[in-house]
Amino acid sequence: MHRCFFEPLPSESFTCCYAYGETFKDIDIKTGVSPKIMEHGFNEVPCCRFSPGRSMCSPPEDKPFFIPYIRQVGEKYLLKILANSYQI
């Protein structure tokens, strides 16, 4: 529940932990994870601060096409950073 994930591009996934006060701006673009995720829960190891349940970035079950605001803002920010890093 406290894990925020962002997928600005189809093959890209980024994650941070809201429980530690992190936002999408804390994510390391090279690794795709924030410092607290790297420290407390990376790959298949769960973080002790992650509550069971759906991520706050997941669409609600009754509205499958609704993207939560936190995810919209995060994905726009990350896409802007990625677009700048891919420019030739």
N, C-alpha and C positions, 0 to 999 in steps of 0.2 A: 504494500500500500504506500510506503514512503519512497519507493523507487520510482524515479521519473525517467521515462525513456523517450527518445526523440528519433524519428526516422525521416530526416529531410530528403533523403534520396533512397531509392529502392534497395540499394545494396549497402547502405550506411545505417548504423544504429549507434546511438550515444546514450549514456546513462549517468545519472547523478542521484544523490540521496537527499531528499527534502527533509528528512528527520534531523540531519546534521546542519540544516540551514543552507545547503548548497542550492545553486540554481544552474541553469544551462550555461551560464557564463563561467562556471567553475570547471567545465569539462575540458579535458586535454584533447584537442582535435586529433593529435597523432595516435593516441591510444583508444579514444572513444569513451573514456570513463573519467570521472572526477577523482580527486585525491582520496575522499572517504570511501568511495567504491573500491578503489585500488587497495586501500588499507584494510577494509573490513569485509569485503565481499566481492570477489571478482571471479569470473568464469562460473563454475557451477557451485561455488561456495557462497551460501547465503549470508547476508549481513545481519548481525544481531538486532539492528534497529528496524529492519524491514518487517512490518506487520503483515500477517497473512491477508490475502485478499487481492483485489484488482488494483493495478497502479492507477494513480490519479490522472495519468495520461491516457488511460484506456477509454474508449467510448462507452457510455452507459449501455447496459444490456437492452433497455427499452428504446434507445435511440442509437442504433449502430452506425449511423453516418454523422453523428455529432462528435466533433473533435474538441476536447476541452481547451479552454483559453490558454492555460499554462503550456500546453503542447504546441498550440498554434504559434505563440510568441517565441518559444524555444526553437522550433523548427525554422522559423523565418530568420532568426539570428544565426543559427548554425549554417543554414543554406547561404547566407550572405558571406560568412567567414569562409566556407568551402569554395564558393564561387571566386572569391578574391585569391585564394591559394592555388586554384587551378588555372588562373589566367596566364596566358603566354605573352 
